[in-house]
Amino acid sequence: MKKLTLLLLFIGMGTFLMAQSDEMKPKKYENSSWHQMVCVKFKAGKVGEARKLIEKYVTAGETAGTPAPQTFWFVTGPYDMLLIWDFENGPSDLEWQWDANGIKWWKAFIEQEGSEEAAQKIQEEYNALVAGSKSEIVRKDN
């Protein structure tokens, strides 16, 4: 009896799903914005040093006129900093290894630091302060 009940349930569900598939059409998300959230954990006692280097990044971004992420500092939890980057063109922004804004920012950063080697050194110093990070892609319904 139990097997017969399960069989009838599956047949009923299949009939329902087949009826629904006739009405289904492709549908994009409307009125949504896409973002990348990056949570960063710095090595013990290194948040202050990291903040000083981040200020250099911010200054270069202001000079270049490029969008900056929203920055939040955790009070609780395992991470120290949260960065939220807006995807101006939705998920297609992920197709770029370096987009136009990234190149503008890097050039401004090189000029600010005096040379590409100096800019690269700052990047290495910052990376050495990071204990770990995680990145997530999120969608916001507007």
VEXNU-929274 format. One line per 10 residues: their letters; for each residue x, y, z of C-alpha. Coordinates in steps of 0.2 Angstrom, whole numbers. Layout:
! VEXNU-929274
a) X:Y:Z; ...
***
This chain:
! VEXNU-929274
mkkltllllf) 0:0:0; 14:12:4; 23:9:-12; 6:12:-22; 4:29:-12; 22:34:-17; 19:29:-35; 3:39:-36; 11:54:-28; 26:54:-40
igmgtflmaq) 14:52:-55; 4:67:-49; 19:78:-46; 25:73:-64; 9:78:-71; 9:95:-62; 27:99:-68; 23:94:-86; 8:106:-86; 19:120:-78
sdemkpkkye) 33:118:-91; 21:122:-105; 19:140:-97; 37:143:-92; 47:156:-102; 64:163:-100; 64:177:-87; 78:189:-82; 79:197:-65; 72:214:-66
nsswhqmvcv) 76:229:-55; 91:220:-48; 109:226:-44; 123:214:-43; 138:216:-31; 154:207:-25; 156:206:-6; 173:203:0; 176:199:18; 195:201:24
kfkagkvgea) 203:195:39; 220:203:43; 234:195:53; 234:199:72; 238:217:76; 239:222:57; 223:231:55; 231:248:58; 244:245:45; 231:239:32
rkliekyvta) 221:254:35; 235:265:30; 238:256:14; 220:256:10; 220:275:11; 233:275:-3; 221:265:-13; 207:276:-10; 217:292:-14; 222:284:-31
getagtpapq) 204:280:-34; 199:298:-31; 212:304:-42; 207:292:-56; 189:296:-54; 185:277:-52; 171:269:-42; 176:264:-24; 169:250:-14; 158:253:1
tfwfvtgpyd) 169:248:16; 163:242:32; 173:237:48; 167:222:58; 164:224:76; 160:205:79; 164:189:69; 179:182:62; 183:195:49; 189:213:50
mlliwdfeng) 183:222:34; 169:220:22; 171:228:4; 155:229:-7; 159:232:-25; 145:237:-37; 144:228:-54; 139:243:-65; 135:231:-79; 128:216:-69
psdlewqwda) 136:199:-69; 144:203:-86; 157:213:-76; 164:196:-71; 170:193:-89; 185:206:-86; 201:202:-79; 205:221:-79; 191:232:-84; 194:251:-90
ngikwwkafi) 191:257:-72; 204:245:-65; 217:251:-78; 213:269:-74; 215:266:-55; 231:256:-58; 239:270:-68; 234:283:-55; 241:272:-42; 258:270:-51
eqegseeaaq) 259:289:-53; 255:292:-35; 268:280:-29; 281:285:-41; 284:269:-51; 276:253:-55; 289:244:-44; 284:255:-29; 265:252:-33; 269:233:-34
kiqeeynalv) 278:234:-17; 263:242:-9; 252:228:-16; 264:215:-9; 264:224:8; 245:224:9; 244:206:4; 256:201:17; 244:208:30; 230:197:25
agskseivrk) 227:181:34; 212:176:23; 197:182:14; 181:176:5; 172:183:-9; 153:181:-13; 142:187:-28; 126:194:-22; 110:201:-30; 99:215:-23
dn) 81:217:-28; 79:236:-29
***
